[in-house]
Amino acid sequence: MKLKLSDVADIVNGSVVGDGSIEITGVAGLDTADENDITFAVPPHLEKAVQTKAAAIIIPDSVTEFSKPAIRVENPRMAFTKLLEVFTPQVPISRGVHNTVVIGQGVKLGKNVAIMALAVLADNVVIGDNAIIYPHTYIGHNTEIGNDAIIYPNVTVRENCRVGNNVIIHSGAVIGSDGFGFVTEKGEHQKVPQVGNVLIEDDVEIGANVTIDRATTSSTIVKRGTKIDNLVHLAHNVILGENCLLVAQTGIAGSVKTGHNVTFAGQAGSAGHITIGDNCTFAARSAPISDVESGSFYAGFPARPHREWIKAEAALYKVPDLLKKVRELEKRLTEMENK
């Protein structure tokens, strides 16, 4: 694809700086862009952007002076994201049902679906319009997949689950596995049947090898717009609010309820049966063990307010010097006592 810079500006609702007639054939990052690419930059990387080979730079509209051809926009990252979709060729998808697909009784398929080789659709499955089911995927009994969903290879969505519209599930994910529920009696662990399901609302994205356990009796719920990175685990009865972000290797224990716009950074987690308010952030490797108020920023284990954690960590680094001083004082005290 080849577009003039002025045409690119129209696509992202931006204004051109410099020559709008230069041609753009691709998008790339700052470090790899060549003389035909457009990239983006925000402070403090604007000076670096000027030195790149890129034909043009997408910059914030607050920047008044810039020495390279550019497009000013309100949100450079969002504009760049849009151009990635424009300039990146889509993988062709053959619509229809492959002849190796196993289809149970009572299955309902929407319009314009793509069900690829060796997928299995159990009895009474419903697949929405324009959904794409990649090879070796299993959709269990009575499960519903919404419109425009994309389910990549080797995904399992077990029985009685609900997956909303525009949901993306990456390879290896398991939705609706049994919750880890056991009753211990006389030293033996008796399995508690997990008869609930998983409800994935619209516009959710689930990364590779994510596991989301079904509820014991009701629903484990991931609400609209939440994005889950690879290798994340949600235990049974968890309810995640809207537009949450869970980064890789996060683990959320059973029956946790979060508000909207909650972020768990890498390898974060939580104790079970707690409630977390809206707009909370948990730093990497932190884990709350009790309820958390809305708007909190926590770090450490057990997680506590970030400022408190920073002070505690700073004090911890002083311990070796303090121990050295204590030993010196003890030595002096001993010498004084022996006189």
Secondary structure as the mmCIF struct_conf table of DSSP 4:
data_model
#
loop_
_struct_conf.conf_type_id
_struct_conf.id
_struct_conf.beg_label_comp_id
_struct_conf.beg_label_asym_id
_struct_conf.beg_label_seq_id
_struct_conf.end_label_comp_id
_struct_conf.end_label_asym_id
_struct_conf.end_label_seq_id
STRN STRN1 LEU A 3 LYS A 4
HELX_RH_AL_P HELX_RH_AL_P1 LEU A 5 ILE A 11
TURN_TY1_P TURN_TY1_P1 VAL A 12 ASN A 13
STRN STRN2 SER A 15 VAL A 17
BEND BEND1 GLY A 18 GLY A 18
TURN_TY1_P TURN_TY1_P2 GLY A 20 SER A 21
STRN STRN3 GLU A 23 ILE A 24
STRN STRN4 GLY A 26 VAL A 27
TURN_TY1_P TURN_TY1_P3 LEU A 30 THR A 32
TURN_TY1_P TURN_TY1_P4 GLU A 35 ASN A 36
STRN STRN5 ASP A 37 PHE A 40
TURN_TY1_P TURN_TY1_P5 PRO A 43 PRO A 44
BEND BEND2 HIS A 45 HIS A 45
HELX_RH_AL_P HELX_RH_AL_P2 LEU A 46 VAL A 50
TURN_TY1_P TURN_TY1_P6 GLN A 51 GLN A 51
BEND BEND3 THR A 52 THR A 52
BEND BEND4 ALA A 55 ALA A 55
STRN STRN6 ALA A 56 PRO A 60
TURN_TY1_P TURN_TY1_P7 ASP A 61 SER A 62
BEND BEND5 SER A 67 LYS A 68
STRN STRN7 ALA A 70 VAL A 73
BEND BEND6 GLU A 74 GLU A 74
HELX_RH_AL_P HELX_RH_AL_P3 PRO A 76 PHE A 87
BEND BEND7 THR A 88 THR A 88
HELX_LH_PP_P HELX_LH_PP_P1 PRO A 89 PRO A 92
STRN STRN8 GLY A 96 VAL A 97
TURN_TY1_P TURN_TY1_P8 ASN A 99 THR A 100
STRN STRN9 VAL A 102 ILE A 103
TURN_TY1_P TURN_TY1_P9 GLN A 105 GLY A 106
STRN STRN10 LYS A 108 LEU A 109
TURN_TY1_P TURN_TY1_P10 LYS A 111 ASN A 112
STRN STRN11 ALA A 114 ILE A 115
TURN_TY1_P TURN_TY1_P11 ALA A 117 LEU A 118
STRN STRN12 VAL A 120 LEU A 121
TURN_TY1_P TURN_TY1_P12 ASP A 123 ASN A 124
STRN STRN13 VAL A 126 ILE A 127
TURN_TY1_P TURN_TY1_P13 ASP A 129 ASN A 130
STRN STRN14 ILE A 132 ILE A 133
TURN_TY1_P TURN_TY1_P14 PRO A 135 HIS A 136
STRN STRN15 TYR A 138 ILE A 139
TURN_TY1_P TURN_TY1_P15 HIS A 141 ASN A 142
STRN STRN16 GLU A 144 ILE A 145
TURN_TY1_P TURN_TY1_P16 ASN A 147 ASP A 148
STRN STRN17 ILE A 150 ILE A 151
TURN_TY1_P TURN_TY1_P17 PRO A 153 ASN A 154
STRN STRN18 THR A 156 VAL A 157
TURN_TY1_P TURN_TY1_P18 GLU A 159 ASN A 160
STRN STRN19 ARG A 162 VAL A 163
TURN_TY1_P TURN_TY1_P19 ASN A 165 ASN A 166
STRN STRN20 ILE A 168 ILE A 169
TURN_TY1_P TURN_TY1_P20 SER A 171 GLY A 172
STRN STRN21 VAL A 174 SER A 177
HELX_LH_PP_P HELX_LH_PP_P2 ASP A 178 GLY A 179
STRN STRN22 PHE A 182 GLU A 185
TURN_TY1_P TURN_TY1_P21 LYS A 186 GLY A 187
STRN STRN23 GLU A 188 LYS A 191
HELX_LH_PP_P HELX_LH_PP_P3 VAL A 192 PRO A 193
STRN STRN24 ASN A 197 ILE A 200
TURN_TY1_P TURN_TY1_P22 ASP A 202 ASP A 203
STRN STRN25 GLU A 205 ILE A 206
TURN_TY1_P TURN_TY1_P23 ALA A 208 ASN A 209
STRN STRN26 THR A 211 ASP A 213
HELX_LH_PP_P HELX_LH_PP_P4 ARG A 214 ALA A 215
BEND BEND8 THR A 216 SER A 218
STRN STRN27 SER A 219 VAL A 222
TURN_TY1_P TURN_TY1_P24 ARG A 224 GLY A 225
STRN STRN28 LYS A 227 ILE A 228
TURN_TY1_P TURN_TY1_P25 ASN A 230 LEU A 231
STRN STRN29 HIS A 233 LEU A 234
TURN_TY1_P TURN_TY1_P26 HIS A 236 ASN A 237
STRN STRN30 ILE A 239 LEU A 240
TURN_TY1_P TURN_TY1_P27 GLU A 242 ASN A 243
STRN STRN31 LEU A 245 LEU A 246
TURN_TY1_P TURN_TY1_P28 ALA A 248 GLN A 249
STRN STRN32 GLY A 251 ILE A 252
TURN_TY1_P TURN_TY1_P29 GLY A 254 SER A 255
STRN STRN33 LYS A 257 THR A 258
BEND BEND9 HIS A 260 ASN A 261
STRN STRN34 THR A 263 PHE A 264
TURN_TY1_P TURN_TY1_P30 GLY A 266 GLN A 267
STRN STRN35 GLY A 269 SER A 270
BEND BEND10 GLY A 272 HIS A 273
STRN STRN36 THR A 275 ILE A 276
TURN_TY1_P TURN_TY1_P31 ASP A 278 ASN A 279
STRN STRN37 THR A 281 PHE A 282
TURN_TY1_P TURN_TY1_P32 ALA A 284 ARG A 285
BEND BEND11 SER A 290 SER A 290
STRN STRN38 VAL A 292 VAL A 292
TURN_TY1_P TURN_TY1_P33 SER A 294 GLY A 295
STRN STRN39 PHE A 297 ALA A 299
TURN_TY1_P TURN_TY1_P34 GLY A 300 ALA A 303
STRN STRN40 ARG A 304 PRO A 305
HELX_RH_AL_P HELX_RH_AL_P4 HIS A 306 TYR A 317
TURN_TY1_P TURN_TY1_P35 LYS A 318 LYS A 318
HELX_RH_AL_P HELX_RH_AL_P5 VAL A 319 ASN A 338
#
